[in-house]
Amino acid sequence: MFKSKYFYMRIWGDYGLFSSAHSKPGGDKNSYLVPTKSALQGIVDSCYFKPTFINRIDEVKVINEIKTETMGERTLMMNGSNDLNSYTMIKSPEYLVKFHFEWNLDREDLANDRNIKKHEAIMERSLKKGGRRDIFLGTRECYGFVEKIDKEEYENAKSFYDNQSLSFGIMFSEFIYPNESGGELVSCFTETSMVDGKITFKDSKDCEIKNTLDTYSFKYPDEIKSVDKEYEEYENFEEGGL
């Protein structure tokens, strides 16, 4: 299967909340101690995404010591009243992420949009600009920031957990979305470990636990801007000095 070159980025913020599966149904929320593969993919998608390809998270390096902080959050209820909930978040998270993208082979109608050089160039420029959309570390309450780094910076960066091996037990990894609207949505869980501050993510097919949740409906957009047009817009934007 085709793979792009590897990209590297730094993400950080004041707080992170990667909600654990057991705390999602209630009002109180607890964060996993490390980000999930799904959350990191959402951040990468906010930098640059098209249905032509799929962003794949390969690895994350945890830089800061993992510390949590619990605070009260006032939630607006459907009847207009307020409810006070407890959120346990990660304090001052910082992560380095390694990722690549692959062609979405389920969208053969977009085969003409598979221009590797232009997609890679747009991804590079999007990372340099801090992303194309707002970045959140798990939830909207936790605003985050993105910075492009190179391979050398990624490999030489020191983690608080260098020379340590830690297991976080079974964690949610990602969803498997259906290829057609109305298909089954599947959640994937797997044993998650960190070695020398790095977590290497498994492919969804290799996750030990899979749960079928429900049918999932969606629709394709009527029109998708071509990569040639997007690349041209980037060129014009930079030539104009904006």
Protein Blocks (a to p, Z undefined) as FASTA:
>chain_A
ZZddddddddddfbdcdddfklmmmmbdcddfbdcfklmmmmmmmmoccfkbccddfbdc
dfbdcdddddddddddfkopacdddddddehiacdddddddddfklmmlmmmmcfklmmm
mmmmmmmnopabdcdehiamlccddddddfklmmmpccfkgoiacdebjadfbdcddfbg
hiacdddddddddeehiacdddfklpmbdcdfbdcdddddfbdcdfklmmmmmmmmmmno
ZZ
